[in-house]
Amino acid sequence: MSDPFMSRDDIRAFTRTPFKARQAKFLRENGIRHYLDAYGWPVVLWASVGDVAAETAVATWKPNKAA
């Protein structure tokens, strides 16, 4: 079974910043549940990211012009 937590590299790629304070700010501003470990690095469950991705799915474009 895979690890339920995102790795630091995964969080870095997801937030697009290597800095832990900016990562925490990104997660907080986007409503992604997380906590900070003893060293101040954010810890995120994969399930919490999956829920956010499902909620922010972009609808497909449909023309409103009559054919």
Beta strands, then each sheet from edge to edge (+ up, - down):
strand 1: 35-36
strand 2: 42-43
sheet 1: 1+ 2-
end
